[in-house]
């Protein structure tokens, strides 16, 4: 995977973290990093759900092999 995708992922996590922190009016570094961990974890879960859905569609014969990756 290209380095560009890592930078894009980092920027997405950082922007979402700053927006959520601003909306929740967080004050401490611990709260900020807790939100950052939650955002990163949430994006991982979403990615895994998409991958699982792709595998399910492949197993059901709706999608072709290699549909997602």
Secondary structure by P-SEA (a helix, b strand, c coil): ccaaaaaaaaaaaaaaaaaaaaaaccccaaaaaaaaaaaaaaaaaaaaaaaaaaaaaaaaccccccccc
